[in-house]
């Protein structure tokens, strides 16, 4: 490999690192503070119980974007467990509780063999 090829490769590598740092810094400065906790919701939507998480980002010119992610759980009404997420915003704790389902009949789905 020639000296000029090595120099070009070194320059390209340095430029990539510099541009990656600029993008990372820009994203860090564009985050709207408090938007994560504002867009954090735990509850039930239709048949689904779940968690919705989001955050807002703004550009220097005032344009914005809201990014959200949703994770939910749904099952048949006679399932064995009732899974319920709970959120304590003050402590920033998310917990998921699984309890026996009150809608399930005692003998539903179980057969005794003799």
Order of alpha helices (4+ residues) and beta strands (2+ residues): alpha-alpha-beta-beta-beta-beta-beta
